[in-house]
Amino acid sequence: FLADAGYGEQELDANSALMELDKGLRSGKLGEQCEAVVRFPRLFQKYPFPILINSAFLKLADVFRVGNNFLRLCVLKVTQQSEKHLEKILNVDEFVKRVFSVIHSNDPVARAITLRMLGSMASIIPERKNAHHSIRQSLDSHDNVEVEAAIFAAANFSAQSKDFAVGICNKISEMIQGLATPVDLKLKLIPILQHMHHDASLASSSRQLLQQLVTSYPSTKMVIVTLHTFTLLAASSLVDIPKQIQLLLQYLKNDPRKAVKRLAIQDLKLLANKTPHTWSRENIQALCESALNTPYDSLKMGMLSVLSTLSGTIAIKQYFSSAPGAAATTARSFDLVKLAQECCYHNNRGIAAHGVRILTNISASCQEKDLLPLEQDAVFGLEALLVLCSQDDSPGAQATLKITLTCMVKLVKCRPHLSQSVVESLLAQLHSAQDNARILMCHCLAAIAMQLPVLADGMLGDLMDLYKLIGQSATDKKQELLVSLATVIFVSSQKALSTEIKTVIKQQLENASNGWTAYRIARQASRMGNHDMARELYQSLLTQVASEHFYFWLNSLKEFSHAEQCLTGLQEDSYSSALSCIAEALKSYHKGIASLTAASTPLNPLSFQCGFVKLRIDLLQAFSQLICTCNSLKTSPPPAIATTIAMTSGNDLQRCGRISNQALTLSLQMKHSMEEFRNLAARYGDLYQSSFDADSATLRNVELQQQSCLLISHAIEALILDPESASFQEYSSNGTAHVESEYERRMMSVFNHVLEEVESLNRKYAPVSYLVSNTCLCNAVIALLKVPLSFQRYFFQKLQSTSIKLALSPSPRNPAEPIAVQNNQQLALKVEGVVQHGSKPGLFRKIQSVCLNVSSVLQSKSGQDYKIPLDNMTNEMEQRVEPHNDYFSTQFLLNFVILGTHNITVESSVIDSNGIVWKTGPKTTIFVKSLEDPYSQQVRLQQQQGQPPSQQQQQRTAYSRF
């Protein structure tokens, strides 16, 4: 997180940045002009709003119109780089007019650059007839540069405009079939046909033309280009995909040229990724036969690559289910299985990797009895590849090893009984493997240990021996390996780390590690709940950082780890010691949150971390308060007396004890405690909704905290406040959900145990005695706190970064200054926004649409104090817009009938591709001053002065003036 906070020089505002570039454009020196032009994309990235982009593109169009060809080429490159900003140009006509004027130049190069410029702008001017006409004319030019530019423009316009595609199709086919057209030009013209998919008849005629070309021109280059265009056309028009698969398989089988076979394989892979459901059993069978018969390893690998892609999709189930006489045949008699088994032990690593991948996918997706023997084949193949690749340090071996280890994790996940042999083979190879391979194998072991904790205990001895061996050198690979091994050790040791393990890890870090390695290991310890280890490592790093922000960050992590360490000493039925442990933890947490606040900067406010820690502090305080209340309730009388007295007095809350202030106070405290836990659960829900960029493990962690709050509030209600109406249905855990981590496993176990106990107490004793219910509640709190808190990845590291920038118009010059509006008019508020991404956009989830909520509240009223209908007091509107190229805009019409100052708030939230709403913000506020319209003001003044308005004026209204 802190690494992303760049403390650079102050940014120039948009206008001054544009003026500076404009100065460069006006310079008399060509070099300065070119430098100014090529700096425009950076400007668009920084200030991506239409008002600036429109001005900038008009300036570039002027340079294009009057500059030389080199400047025009620079402008063209800028336009192509900034393609997603083109739709923000407001004066499209003016922009096109300036660019288009160059098409009439006598210089063919200038015309060629203009055609390419028009082609690059096709998305915003798809139906401009003058552009269509110029492209058509230039296709007949005698200058090769101009013709190639016209072909580029024709391809771009065909993709955007149906009219242009229909009009140009015949022209293109005449040129391709014409004898006067050179072959190299034909090769450039054919790919235009891939865009002829706007309607069925156009696609059909293009397909017929391509069919003729494939048979008429059998040369290698021609066949390759035509077949590839054929495939892209089929993939876009969808209806002809099965025919295309058959055609490609036919060429793969019958054409003797390797180049054509390679192209067929490449296109089959494209169709396997795009539409696996269109592959019939016959198609897969034909591909298997070709792979079994080919003598060339490179072609076999390509075909296996297609089959391994298909084996992870629905196509594989169709292959096995639609086999003729499937019941009678065994799994091993299928050609696909024969091929995979034959390739598993091939001397070419790539072929072997695809073979085991196919077997793994079959084992994972097809659970039929007769396919079970394939599991062992897959395991043996994986083990053989592991031995082969772990000894080799070459990039190819590492890529194959990654595939192998991914298959191992997948196989163990769906077939847990195979895990023992897989883990043993990994551990056996770990000692003799190369360092690069060891790192990957450690990641695999950690993934398996996360899923199957039963196996993890047996790993520790081997891992510790290896850890001692590694720490002798300080190369980068060794550092990486130290982190990977430490992660596996933390995952393997399910409970607290033994002192021996801690000593070994610390010794190795002192001998051969740098501070970054120690920090990464501490981070992993915090994720796995080994807080004592993490605290010691953070403590050792405090003096090794250069920035005070980093110092405060590490200090806060040290305090949080210490706080969580305090909670590990909790014992059931020992409530006074539990209170002192929680008090100690809270003390450390308060120190930590102060440090965390000091570590934040305006560019990096650490909002998730602060929110998460504040909620943890409030949760611990609520737990502490609940234990105190339970201890106090022990002085209340037996429930039978309390119930009788409560019934006679008619106050349900007095059931908890004597009709004394003490008993009533305690029962109110219990009700307050239940509401507090519900409030905490709602706040955890808000934190979840605001964490759009968080990984799934972090979100699950927040969800578990929320569930623990709901569980305690439910237990209070079920045992003490309202046993009759408390429902167990909504809180019952979903046992079928796949548990991803040890922390989640332990929390779910506590949830189930507490729910069972509360339910059984409610069945056995009705009503439950207060002594029993207090004990149950306190034990539930202690059981939840005994599970070490896991600080997940998003607390330390932000892999995906998404933010929204809003611009409102009209907007005042000064933010505190209100916008003036007459009360008989509506304000048209335009909201524009830009979605900004980090280096990995859409890694966890993508924005489908943006939800904009506009609300206005009357702040101060001016004028007469008469009663106002509630509808006129506020504006509440919501709109959903889909961003296009990360830009969106919409408008709202707002009424301000009441005179005075109104506060308008525009808040944005995002909706992801699953339809889930995330409250990402931002929230923007502007002020509007509603003024009385002049005519009403005149009438009011006349009435005040006692002058009756004239007959004409009485009839005249605000609307009749228009």
Secondary structure as UniProt FT lines:
FT   HELIX           2..4
FT   HELIX           14..25
FT   HELIX           30..38
FT   HELIX           40..46
FT   HELIX           50..66
FT   HELIX           69..81
FT   HELIX           83..88
FT   HELIX           92..100
FT   HELIX           101..104
FT   HELIX           108..120
FT   TURN            121..124
FT   TURN            126..127
FT   HELIX           129..138
FT   TURN            139..140
FT   HELIX           144..160
FT   HELIX           162..177
FT   TURN            179..180
FT   HELIX           183..189
FT   HELIX           190..195
FT   HELIX           200..216
FT   HELIX           220..237
FT   TURN            239..240
FT   HELIX           241..254
FT   HELIX           258..274
FT   HELIX           276..278
FT   HELIX           281..293
FT   HELIX           297..311
FT   HELIX           315..321
FT   TURN            324..328
FT   HELIX           331..333
FT   HELIX           335..344
FT   HELIX           349..365
FT   HELIX           369..371
FT   HELIX           373..390
FT   HELIX           395..414
FT   HELIX           416..418
FT   HELIX           419..430
FT   TURN            431..432
FT   HELIX           435..451
FT   HELIX           453..456
FT   HELIX           457..459
FT   HELIX           460..470
FT   TURN            471..472
FT   HELIX           476..492
FT   HELIX           499..512
FT   HELIX           515..528
FT   HELIX           531..541
FT   HELIX           542..544
FT   HELIX           548..566
FT   HELIX           567..569
FT   TURN            572..573
FT   HELIX           575..599
FT   HELIX           607..633
FT   TURN            634..635
FT   HELIX           639..649
FT   HELIX           652..656
FT   HELIX           661..690
FT   TURN            692..693
FT   HELIX           696..716
FT   HELIX           717..721
FT   TURN            723..725
FT   TURN            729..731
FT   TURN            735..736
FT   HELIX           742..764
FT   HELIX           770..786
FT   HELIX           793..796
FT   STRAND          802..809
FT   TURN            815..816
FT   STRAND          819..822
FT   TURN            823..824
FT   STRAND          826..837
FT   TURN            841..842
FT   STRAND          847..861
FT   HELIX           870..873
FT   STRAND          875..881
FT   TURN            885..886
FT   STRAND          887..895
FT   STRAND          900..912
FT   TURN            913..914
FT   STRAND          917..918
FT   STRAND          923..931
FT   HELIX           934..944
FT   TURN            945..946
FT   HELIX           951..955
FT   TURN            958..961
//
